[in-house]
Amino acid sequence: MNILQKGGISIPNDLALIGFDNLPLTQLTSPKLSSVGQNFTELGTNAVNLLLRQINNPTLLFNKKVTVPVQLIKRESTLGA
């Protein structure tokens, strides 16, 4: 974002930006970065449960798709979009 702004690009007026993971850094940028937030606890829980199932049954084949909901957190970097 700094490089874009130094190049004369206005965020979000010229270019809207969005990040992924909603890290704490998103609150420290100027403008504040919009992001997609994930539930890392749920992701980790699902991963551990699948791993334990595989350990307990090594011949088990996985073809299950696991979807974890995400949340759009709109901040200043996309307000003009």
C-alpha positions as CSV (number, residue, x, y, z in Angstrom):
1,M,0.0,0.0,0.0
2,N,2.9,2.4,0.8
3,I,4.4,1.8,-2.6
4,L,1.1,2.4,-4.4
5,Q,0.5,5.6,-2.4
6,K,4.0,6.9,-3.0
7,G,3.3,6.3,-6.7
8,G,0.3,8.6,-6.5
9,I,-2.4,6.0,-6.3
10,S,-5.2,6.8,-3.9
11,I,-6.6,3.9,-1.9
12,P,-9.6,3.3,-2.1
13,N,-10.4,6.0,-4.6
14,D,-8.2,4.8,-7.4
15,L,-7.7,1.2,-6.2
16,A,-9.6,-0.8,-3.6
17,L,-7.5,-3.4,-1.7
18,I,-8.5,-6.3,0.4
19,G,-6.4,-8.8,2.4
20,F,-6.9,-12.3,3.7
21,D,-6.6,-13.6,7.3
22,N,-7.6,-10.4,9.1
23,L,-4.2,-10.2,10.9
24,P,-3.8,-7.5,13.5
25,L,-1.6,-5.6,11.0
26,T,-4.8,-4.7,9.0
27,Q,-5.7,-2.3,11.8
28,L,-2.3,-0.5,11.6
29,T,-2.2,0.3,7.9
30,S,-3.3,3.7,6.5
31,P,-5.9,3.4,5.3
32,K,-7.0,0.4,7.4
33,L,-7.1,-2.7,5.2
34,S,-10.3,-4.6,4.5
35,S,-9.9,-8.3,5.0
36,V,-11.5,-11.7,4.9
37,G,-11.5,-13.1,8.4
38,Q,-11.3,-16.9,9.1
39,N,-12.1,-18.9,12.2
40,F,-8.7,-20.4,12.8
41,T,-10.0,-22.3,15.8
42,E,-12.6,-24.1,13.7
43,L,-10.0,-24.7,10.9
44,G,-7.6,-26.2,13.4
45,T,-10.3,-28.3,15.1
46,N,-11.3,-29.8,11.7
47,A,-7.7,-30.5,10.7
48,V,-6.9,-32.3,14.0
49,N,-10.1,-34.3,13.9
50,L,-9.4,-35.4,10.3
51,L,-5.8,-36.2,11.2
52,L,-6.9,-38.3,14.2
53,R,-9.4,-40.2,12.0
54,Q,-6.6,-41.0,9.6
55,I,-4.2,-42.1,12.4
56,N,-6.8,-44.4,13.9
57,N,-7.8,-45.8,10.5
58,P,-4.8,-45.6,8.1
59,T,-6.7,-47.2,5.2
60,L,-9.4,-44.6,5.4
61,L,-9.7,-42.6,2.2
62,F,-10.9,-39.0,2.4
63,N,-13.0,-37.4,-0.3
64,K,-14.8,-35.1,2.1
65,K,-14.9,-31.4,1.4
66,V,-14.7,-29.3,4.6
67,T,-15.9,-25.7,4.4
68,V,-15.4,-23.2,7.1
69,P,-17.3,-19.9,6.9
70,V,-15.4,-16.7,6.5
71,Q,-16.4,-13.1,7.2
72,L,-15.8,-10.0,5.1
73,I,-14.5,-7.2,7.3
74,K,-14.9,-3.9,5.4
75,R,-12.5,-1.1,6.3
76,E,-11.2,2.0,4.8
77,S,-9.3,0.4,1.9
78,T,-12.5,-0.6,0.1
79,L,-15.0,2.1,1.1
80,G,-14.7,3.8,-2.3
81,A,-15.3,0.5,-4.1
